[in-house]
Amino acid sequence: MPKMKTHRGAAKRFKVSGSGKIMRRKAFASHILTKKSTKRKRNLRQGDEVAAVDVNAVKRMLPYL
């Protein structure tokens, strides 16, 4: 059977943590930052875990993760 192709868009957006969780970047941190509080912007810098309902979809896009 041929090798499966990795979804390149997903490969750039998701990483696996040391414990095996799929991590993502938070949304709403790229522009219109003046009206957002410093605390909110600081929390947006942290990575976040992919929701449980989305994990299977991400794993399908990244077969060699």
Distance bins in CASP14 RR format, pairs under 12 A and 6 or more apart:
PFRMAT RR
TARGET T0000
AUTHOR 0000-0000-0000
RMODE 2
METHOD distances of the structure
MODEL  1
1 63 0 0 0 0 0 1 0 0 0 0 0
2 63 0 0 0 0 0 1 0 0 0 0 0
3 63 0 0 0 0 1 0 0 0 0 0 0
3 64 0 0 0 0 1 0 0 0 0 0 0
4 59 0 0 0 0 0 1 0 0 0 0 0
4 60 0 0 0 0 1 0 0 0 0 0 0
4 61 0 0 0 0 1 0 0 0 0 0 0
4 62 0 0 0 0 1 0 0 0 0 0 0
4 63 1 0 1 0 0 0 0 0 0 0 0
4 64 1 0 0 1 0 0 0 0 0 0 0
4 65 0 0 0 0 0 1 0 0 0 0 0
5 11 0 0 0 0 0 1 0 0 0 0 0
5 60 0 0 0 0 0 1 0 0 0 0 0
5 61 0 0 0 0 1 0 0 0 0 0 0
5 62 0 0 0 0 0 1 0 0 0 0 0
5 63 0 0 0 0 1 0 0 0 0 0 0
5 64 0 0 0 0 1 0 0 0 0 0 0
6 12 0 0 0 0 0 1 0 0 0 0 0
6 13 0 0 0 0 0 1 0 0 0 0 0
6 14 0 0 0 0 0 1 0 0 0 0 0
6 58 0 0 0 0 0 1 0 0 0 0 0
6 59 0 0 0 0 0 1 0 0 0 0 0
6 60 0 0 0 0 0 1 0 0 0 0 0
6 61 1 0 0 1 0 0 0 0 0 0 0
6 62 1 0 1 0 0 0 0 0 0 0 0
6 63 1 0 0 1 0 0 0 0 0 0 0
6 64 1 0 0 1 0 0 0 0 0 0 0
6 65 0 0 0 0 1 0 0 0 0 0 0
7 13 0 0 0 0 1 0 0 0 0 0 0
7 14 0 0 0 0 1 0 0 0 0 0 0
7 57 0 0 0 0 0 1 0 0 0 0 0
7 58 0 0 0 0 1 0 0 0 0 0 0
7 59 0 0 0 0 0 1 0 0 0 0 0
7 60 0 0 0 0 1 0 0 0 0 0 0
7 61 1 1 0 0 0 0 0 0 0 0 0
7 62 1 0 0 1 0 0 0 0 0 0 0
7 63 0 0 0 0 1 0 0 0 0 0 0
7 64 0 0 0 0 0 1 0 0 0 0 0
7 65 0 0 0 0 0 1 0 0 0 0 0
8 14 0 0 0 0 0 1 0 0 0 0 0
8 61 0 0 0 0 1 0 0 0 0 0 0
8 62 0 0 0 0 0 1 0 0 0 0 0
9 58 0 0 0 0 0 1 0 0 0 0 0
9 61 0 0 0 0 1 0 0 0 0 0 0
9 62 0 0 0 0 1 0 0 0 0 0 0
10 22 0 0 0 0 1 0 0 0 0 0 0
10 24 0 0 0 0 1 0 0 0 0 0 0
10 50 0 0 0 0 0 1 0 0 0 0 0
10 54 0 0 0 0 0 1 0 0 0 0 0
10 57 0 0 0 0 1 0 0 0 0 0 0
10 58 1 0 0 1 0 0 0 0 0 0 0
10 59 0 0 0 0 1 0 0 0 0 0 0
10 60 0 0 0 0 1 0 0 0 0 0 0
10 61 1 1 0 0 0 0 0 0 0 0 0
10 62 1 0 1 0 0 0 0 0 0 0 0
10 63 0 0 0 0 0 1 0 0 0 0 0
10 64 0 0 0 0 0 1 0 0 0 0 0
10 65 0 0 0 0 1 0 0 0 0 0 0
11 22 0 0 0 0 0 1 0 0 0 0 0
11 58 0 0 0 0 0 1 0 0 0 0 0
11 61 1 0 0 1 0 0 0 0 0 0 0
11 62 1 0 0 1 0 0 0 0 0 0 0
11 63 0 0 0 0 0 1 0 0 0 0 0
11 64 0 0 0 0 1 0 0 0 0 0 0
11 65 0 0 0 0 1 0 0 0 0 0 0
12 24 0 0 0 0 0 1 0 0 0 0 0
12 25 0 0 0 0 0 1 0 0 0 0 0
12 61 0 0 0 0 0 1 0 0 0 0 0
12 62 0 0 0 0 0 1 0 0 0 0 0
13 22 0 0 0 0 0 1 0 0 0 0 0
13 23 0 0 0 0 1 0 0 0 0 0 0
13 24 1 0 0 1 0 0 0 0 0 0 0
13 25 1 0 0 1 0 0 0 0 0 0 0
13 26 0 0 0 0 0 1 0 0 0 0 0
13 27 0 0 0 0 0 1 0 0 0 0 0
13 47 0 0 0 0 0 1 0 0 0 0 0
13 48 0 0 0 0 0 1 0 0 0 0 0
13 50 0 0 0 0 1 0 0 0 0 0 0
13 54 0 0 0 0 0 1 0 0 0 0 0
13 58 0 0 0 0 1 0 0 0 0 0 0
13 61 0 0 0 0 1 0 0 0 0 0 0
13 62 0 0 0 0 1 0 0 0 0 0 0
13 65 0 0 0 0 0 1 0 0 0 0 0
14 20 0 0 0 0 0 1 0 0 0 0 0
14 21 0 0 0 0 0 1 0 0 0 0 0
14 22 1 0 1 0 0 0 0 0 0 0 0
14 23 1 0 0 1 0 0 0 0 0 0 0
14 24 1 0 1 0 0 0 0 0 0 0 0
14 25 0 0 0 0 1 0 0 0 0 0 0
14 47 0 0 0 0 0 1 0 0 0 0 0
14 48 0 0 0 0 0 1 0 0 0 0 0
14 49 0 0 0 0 0 1 0 0 0 0 0
14 50 1 0 0 1 0 0 0 0 0 0 0
14 54 0 0 0 0 1 0 0 0 0 0 0
14 55 0 0 0 0 0 1 0 0 0 0 0
14 57 0 0 0 0 0 1 0 0 0 0 0
14 58 1 0 1 0 0 0 0 0 0 0 0
14 59 0 0 0 0 1 0 0 0 0 0 0
14 60 0 0 0 0 0 1 0 0 0 0 0
14 61 0 0 0 0 1 0 0 0 0 0 0
14 62 1 0 0 1 0 0 0 0 0 0 0
14 65 1 0 0 1 0 0 0 0 0 0 0
15 21 0 0 0 0 1 0 0 0 0 0 0
15 22 1 0 0 1 0 0 0 0 0 0 0
15 23 1 0 1 0 0 0 0 0 0 0 0
15 24 0 0 0 0 1 0 0 0 0 0 0
15 25 0 0 0 0 1 0 0 0 0 0 0
15 47 0 0 0 0 1 0 0 0 0 0 0
15 48 0 0 0 0 0 1 0 0 0 0 0
15 49 0 0 0 0 0 1 0 0 0 0 0
15 50 0 0 0 0 0 1 0 0 0 0 0
15 58 0 0 0 0 0 1 0 0 0 0 0
15 62 0 0 0 0 1 0 0 0 0 0 0
15 65 0 0 0 0 1 0 0 0 0 0 0
16 22 1 0 1 0 0 0 0 0 0 0 0
16 23 1 0 0 1 0 0 0 0 0 0 0
16 24 0 0 0 0 0 1 0 0 0 0 0
16 49 0 0 0 0 0 1 0 0 0 0 0
16 50 0 0 0 0 0 1 0 0 0 0 0
16 55 0 0 0 0 0 1 0 0 0 0 0
16 58 0 0 0 0 1 0 0 0 0 0 0
16 59 0 0 0 0 0 1 0 0 0 0 0
16 62 0 0 0 0 1 0 0 0 0 0 0
16 64 0 0 0 0 0 1 0 0 0 0 0
16 65 1 0 1 0 0 0 0 0 0 0 0
17 23 1 0 1 0 0 0 0 0 0 0 0
17 24 0 0 0 0 0 1 0 0 0 0 0
17 47 0 0 0 0 1 0 0 0 0 0 0
17 48 0 0 0 0 0 1 0 0 0 0 0
17 49 1 0 0 1 0 0 0 0 0 0 0
17 50 0 0 0 0 0 1 0 0 0 0 0
17 65 0 0 0 0 0 1 0 0 0 0 0
19 49 0 0 0 0 1 0 0 0 0 0 0
20 49 0 0 0 0 1 0 0 0 0 0 0
20 50 0 0 0 0 0 1 0 0 0 0 0
20 55 0 0 0 0 0 1 0 0 0 0 0
20 59 0 0 0 0 0 1 0 0 0 0 0
20 65 0 0 0 0 1 0 0 0 0 0 0
21 47 0 0 0 0 0 1 0 0 0 0 0
21 48 0 0 0 0 1 0 0 0 0 0 0
21 49 1 0 1 0 0 0 0 0 0 0 0
21 50 1 0 0 1 0 0 0 0 0 0 0
21 51 0 0 0 0 0 1 0 0 0 0 0
21 52 0 0 0 0 0 1 0 0 0 0 0
21 55 0 0 0 0 1 0 0 0 0 0 0
21 58 0 0 0 0 0 1 0 0 0 0 0
21 59 0 0 0 0 0 1 0 0 0 0 0
21 65 0 0 0 0 0 1 0 0 0 0 0
22 47 0 0 0 0 0 1 0 0 0 0 0
22 48 0 0 0 0 0 1 0 0 0 0 0
22 49 1 0 0 1 0 0 0 0 0 0 0
22 50 1 0 1 0 0 0 0 0 0 0 0
22 51 0 0 0 0 1 0 0 0 0 0 0
22 52 0 0 0 0 0 1 0 0 0 0 0
22 54 0 0 0 0 1 0 0 0 0 0 0
22 55 1 0 0 1 0 0 0 0 0 0 0
22 56 0 0 0 0 0 1 0 0 0 0 0
22 57 0 0 0 0 0 1 0 0 0 0 0
22 58 1 0 1 0 0 0 0 0 0 0 0
22 59 1 0 0 1 0 0 0 0 0 0 0
22 60 0 0 0 0 0 1 0 0 0 0 0
22 61 0 0 0 0 0 1 0 0 0 0 0
22 62 0 0 0 0 1 0 0 0 0 0 0
22 65 1 0 0 1 0 0 0 0 0 0 0
23 46 0 0 0 0 1 0 0 0 0 0 0
23 47 1 0 1 0 0 0 0 0 0 0 0
23 48 1 0 0 1 0 0 0 0 0 0 0
23 49 1 0 0 1 0 0 0 0 0 0 0
23 50 1 0 0 1 0 0 0 0 0 0 0
23 51 0 0 0 0 0 1 0 0 0 0 0
23 55 0 0 0 0 0 1 0 0 0 0 0
23 58 0 0 0 0 0 1 0 0 0 0 0
23 65 0 0 0 0 0 1 0 0 0 0 0
24 46 0 0 0 0 0 1 0 0 0 0 0
24 47 1 0 0 1 0 0 0 0 0 0 0
24 48 1 0 1 0 0 0 0 0 0 0 0
24 49 1 0 0 1 0 0 0 0 0 0 0
24 50 1 0 1 0 0 0 0 0 0 0 0
24 51 0 0 0 0 1 0 0 0 0 0 0
24 54 0 0 0 0 1 0 0 0 0 0 0
24 55 0 0 0 0 0 1 0 0 0 0 0
24 58 0 0 0 0 1 0 0 0 0 0 0
25 44 0 0 0 0 1 0 0 0 0 0 0
25 45 0 0 0 0 1 0 0 0 0 0 0
25 46 0 0 0 0 1 0 0 0 0 0 0
25 47 1 0 1 0 0 0 0 0 0 0 0
25 48 1 0 0 1 0 0 0 0 0 0 0
25 49 0 0 0 0 0 1 0 0 0 0 0
25 50 0 0 0 0 0 1 0 0 0 0 0
26 36 0 0 0 0 0 1 0 0 0 0 0
26 40 0 0 0 0 0 1 0 0 0 0 0
26 41 0 0 0 0 0 1 0 0 0 0 0
26 42 0 0 0 0 0 1 0 0 0 0 0
26 43 1 0 0 1 0 0 0 0 0 0 0
26 44 1 0 1 0 0 0 0 0 0 0 0
26 45 1 0 0 1 0 0 0 0 0 0 0
26 46 1 0 0 1 0 0 0 0 0 0 0
26 47 1 0 0 1 0 0 0 0 0 0 0
26 48 1 0 1 0 0 0 0 0 0 0 0
26 49 0 0 0 0 0 1 0 0 0 0 0
26 50 0 0 0 0 0 1 0 0 0 0 0
27 44 0 0 0 0 1 0 0 0 0 0 0
27 47 0 0 0 0 0 1 0 0 0 0 0
27 48 0 0 0 0 1 0 0 0 0 0 0
28 35 0 0 0 0 0 1 0 0 0 0 0
28 36 1 0 0 1 0 0 0 0 0 0 0
28 40 0 0 0 0 1 0 0 0 0 0 0
28 41 0 0 0 0 1 0 0 0 0 0 0
28 43 0 0 0 0 0 1 0 0 0 0 0
28 44 1 0 0 1 0 0 0 0 0 0 0
28 45 0 0 0 0 0 1 0 0 0 0 0
28 48 0 0 0 0 0 1 0 0 0 0 0
29 36 0 0 0 0 1 0 0 0 0 0 0
29 40 0 0 0 0 1 0 0 0 0 0 0
29 41 1 0 0 1 0 0 0 0 0 0 0
29 42 0 0 0 0 0 1 0 0 0 0 0
29 43 0 0 0 0 1 0 0 0 0 0 0
29 44 1 1 0 0 0 0 0 0 0 0 0
29 45 1 0 0 1 0 0 0 0 0 0 0
29 46 0 0 0 0 0 1 0 0 0 0 0
29 47 0 0 0 0 0 1 0 0 0 0 0
29 48 0 0 0 0 0 1 0 0 0 0 0
30 36 0 0 0 0 0 1 0 0 0 0 0
30 41 0 0 0 0 0 1 0 0 0 0 0
30 44 0 0 0 0 1 0 0 0 0 0 0
30 45 0 0 0 0 0 1 0 0 0 0 0
31 41 0 0 0 0 0 1 0 0 0 0 0
31 44 0 0 0 0 0 1 0 0 0 0 0
32 40 0 0 0 0 0 1 0 0 0 0 0
32 41 0 0 0 0 0 1 0 0 0 0 0
33 40 0 0 0 0 1 0 0 0 0 0 0
33 41 1 0 0 1 0 0 0 0 0 0 0
33 42 0 0 0 0 0 1 0 0 0 0 0
33 44 0 0 0 0 1 0 0 0 0 0 0
33 45 0 0 0 0 0 1 0 0 0 0 0
34 40 0 0 0 0 0 1 0 0 0 0 0
34 41 0 0 0 0 0 1 0 0 0 0 0
35 41 0 0 0 0 0 1 0 0 0 0 0
36 42 0 0 0 0 1 0 0 0 0 0 0
36 43 0 0 0 0 1 0 0 0 0 0 0
36 44 1 0 0 1 0 0 0 0 0 0 0
36 45 0 0 0 0 0 1 0 0 0 0 0
37 43 0 0 0 0 1 0 0 0 0 0 0
37 44 0 0 0 0 0 1 0 0 0 0 0
38 44 0 0 0 0 0 1 0 0 0 0 0
38 45 0 0 0 0 0 1 0 0 0 0 0
39 45 0 0 0 0 0 1 0 0 0 0 0
39 46 0 0 0 0 0 1 0 0 0 0 0
40 46 0 0 0 0 0 1 0 0 0 0 0
48 54 0 0 0 0 0 1 0 0 0 0 0
49 55 0 0 0 0 1 0 0 0 0 0 0
49 58 0 0 0 0 0 1 0 0 0 0 0
50 56 0 0 0 0 0 1 0 0 0 0 0
50 57 0 0 0 0 1 0 0 0 0 0 0
50 58 1 0 1 0 0 0 0 0 0 0 0
50 59 0 0 0 0 1 0 0 0 0 0 0
50 61 0 0 0 0 0 1 0 0 0 0 0
50 62 0 0 0 0 0 1 0 0 0 0 0
50 65 0 0 0 0 0 1 0 0 0 0 0
51 57 0 0 0 0 0 1 0 0 0 0 0
51 58 0 0 0 0 1 0 0 0 0 0 0
52 58 0 0 0 0 0 1 0 0 0 0 0
52 59 0 0 0 0 0 1 0 0 0 0 0
54 60 0 0 0 0 0 1 0 0 0 0 0
54 61 0 0 0 0 0 1 0 0 0 0 0
55 61 0 0 0 0 0 1 0 0 0 0 0
55 62 0 0 0 0 0 1 0 0 0 0 0
55 65 0 0 0 0 0 1 0 0 0 0 0
56 62 0 0 0 0 0 1 0 0 0 0 0
58 65 1 0 0 1 0 0 0 0 0 0 0
59 65 1 0 0 1 0 0 0 0 0 0 0
END
